[in-house]
C-alpha cells in the first residue's frame, strides 16, 4: 500500500525536530522503506521522529522511525529507531 496523508498527525514540534504519529495497515518494513513518505518531503525534516502504528493481519505493531533525509530531497529516508 502507499502512504496515506490522513494517517499522519503532528504530535509535537520543536526547533530541531517534530514528532509525528502515523497509523497504517502497512507492514512495518514497508512504512520504514526508503521513499514511503516522499509525498510529504517538504513537511518532514531530518531528525524528525515518526511513531508508526500499523495493523498487519490483525497484529498491532509500533515502530519509532527517525527521518534521516527530507526537506526538499527527492527521496525521504528513515531508519528504524526501535
C-alpha positions as CSV (number, residue, x, y, z in Angstrom):
1,X,0.0,0.0,0.0
2,X,1.0,3.6,-0.3
3,X,1.4,6.4,2.2
4,X,-1.9,7.9,3.2
5,X,-1.7,11.5,4.4
6,X,-4.9,11.1,6.5
7,X,-3.0,8.7,8.8
8,X,-0.3,11.2,9.7
9,X,-0.7,13.6,12.6
10,X,1.9,16.0,14.1
11,X,2.1,15.4,17.8
12,X,4.7,17.9,18.9
13,X,7.2,20.3,17.4
14,X,10.5,21.8,18.5
15,X,13.2,23.9,16.9
16,X,15.3,20.8,16.0
17,X,12.6,18.4,15.1
18,X,9.0,17.3,15.1
19,X,7.2,14.3,16.5
20,X,4.6,12.6,14.2
21,X,2.2,9.7,14.6
22,X,1.4,7.6,11.6
23,X,-1.4,5.0,11.5
24,X,-1.5,2.5,8.7
25,X,-2.3,-1.1,7.7
26,X,1.0,-1.4,6.0
27,X,3.7,-3.7,7.4
28,X,6.5,-2.0,9.5
29,X,9.1,-2.8,6.8
30,X,7.0,-1.1,4.2
31,X,6.5,2.1,6.3
32,X,10.2,2.3,7.1
33,X,11.2,1.8,3.5
34,X,13.1,4.4,1.5
35,X,10.7,6.7,-0.3
36,X,7.5,5.8,1.6
37,X,7.0,9.4,2.8
38,X,8.1,11.1,-0.5
39,X,4.7,12.9,-1.0
40,X,5.4,15.0,2.1
41,X,9.1,15.7,1.7
42,X,8.6,19.4,2.3
43,X,6.8,18.8,5.7
44,X,9.4,16.4,7.2
45,X,12.8,17.5,8.4
46,X,15.9,15.5,9.1
47,X,15.8,14.1,12.6
48,X,12.0,14.3,12.9
49,X,10.6,11.2,14.6
50,X,7.6,9.2,13.5
51,X,5.7,6.8,15.8
52,X,4.5,4.3,13.2
53,X,1.5,2.3,14.3
54,X,0.5,-0.5,12.0
55,X,-2.0,-3.3,11.9
56,X,-0.9,-6.2,9.7
57,X,-3.1,-9.3,9.7
58,X,-4.8,-8.2,12.9
59,X,-1.5,-7.7,14.7
60,X,-0.7,-4.2,16.0
61,X,2.9,-3.1,15.5
62,X,4.7,0.0,16.8
63,X,8.0,1.3,15.4
64,X,9.9,4.5,16.1
65,X,11.3,5.9,12.9
66,X,13.9,8.7,12.6
67,X,13.9,10.7,9.4
68,X,17.5,10.6,8.0
69,X,16.8,12.8,4.9
70,X,14.0,15.0,3.9
71,X,13.2,18.7,3.4
72,X,13.0,19.0,-0.4
73,X,15.0,15.9,-1.3
74,X,13.8,13.5,-3.9
75,X,13.6,10.5,-1.6
76,X,12.7,10.6,2.1
77,X,14.6,8.0,4.1
78,X,14.0,6.8,7.6
79,X,15.8,4.4,10.0
80,X,14.1,2.2,12.4
81,X,14.9,3.5,15.9
82,X,13.4,0.7,17.9
